[in-house]
Amino acid sequence: MREVVFRVVGEGRGQLEAQAETLPIRITAPNLEELQHEAREALIEHLGPAHCTYRVRVRRCSTQPESLIRPLQRQQVPRP
């Protein structure tokens, strides 16, 4: 089974926008659940009957660059 990944590229007030990584498809919806539905509908329009052989995934991009994300620091607990 093939896969089409939609990356969320814009988040506005009550509106999400996503772009397919490998296909020229851009979609919008008010929430993630609707975005998933819109992604499937757009795939049906774009591929026709072949849409059944594709899995749809919607992913949000991290808002922070990875270099700014730090691992949790554990503190030593003094033993009694």
C-alpha positions in Angstrom: 0.0 0.0 0.0 1.3 3.4 -0.9 1.1 6.5 1.4 0.4 10.2 0.9 1.6 12.4 3.7 -0.1 15.8 4.2 2.0 18.3 6.2 0.1 21.1 8.0 1.7 24.2 6.7 -0.6 26.8 8.1 -2.7 27.2 11.2 -5.0 30.2 11.5 -7.9 30.9 13.8 -10.2 27.9 13.2 -8.5 27.0 9.9 -5.7 24.4 9.1 -4.0 24.2 5.8 -2.0 21.2 4.6 0.1 20.3 1.5 0.7 16.8 0.2 4.4 16.0 0.1 4.4 14.1 -3.2 1.3 15.3 -5.0 0.2 18.8 -6.0 -2.7 18.8 -3.5 -3.5 21.6 -1.0 -6.4 21.4 1.4 -8.0 23.4 4.2 -10.3 22.5 7.1 -11.3 23.8 10.5 -9.8 20.9 12.6 -7.6 17.8 12.2 -10.5 15.4 11.9 -12.0 17.4 9.0 -8.5 17.8 7.5 -8.2 14.0 7.3 -11.6 13.8 5.6 -10.7 16.5 3.1 -7.4 14.8 2.4 -9.2 11.6 1.4 -11.7 13.5 -0.7 -8.9 15.4 -2.5 -7.1 12.1 -3.1 -10.3 10.6 -4.7 -10.6 13.6 -7.0 -6.9 13.5 -7.9 -6.4 9.8 -8.4 -9.9 8.4 -9.1 -10.4 4.7 -8.5 -6.7 4.3 -7.7 -7.2 6.2 -4.4 -8.0 2.9 -2.7 -4.3 1.9 -2.9 -3.2 4.9 -0.8 -3.1 5.5 2.9 -3.6 9.1 4.0 -1.6 10.6 6.9 -1.8 14.1 8.2 1.2 15.4 10.2 1.8 18.6 12.0 5.3 20.2 11.6 7.1 21.2 14.8 6.7 24.9 15.6 10.2 25.0 17.0 13.4 24.1 15.2 14.8 20.8 16.4 18.0 22.6 17.6 16.0 24.5 20.2 14.3 21.3 21.6 16.3 20.1 24.6 15.9 16.8 26.4 14.5 16.8 29.9 17.3 17.2 32.5 17.0 14.7 35.4 18.0 16.0 38.9 19.8 13.9 41.4 17.7 13.1 44.5 19.8 13.1 47.7 19.7 9.7 49.5 18.9 9.8 53.2 
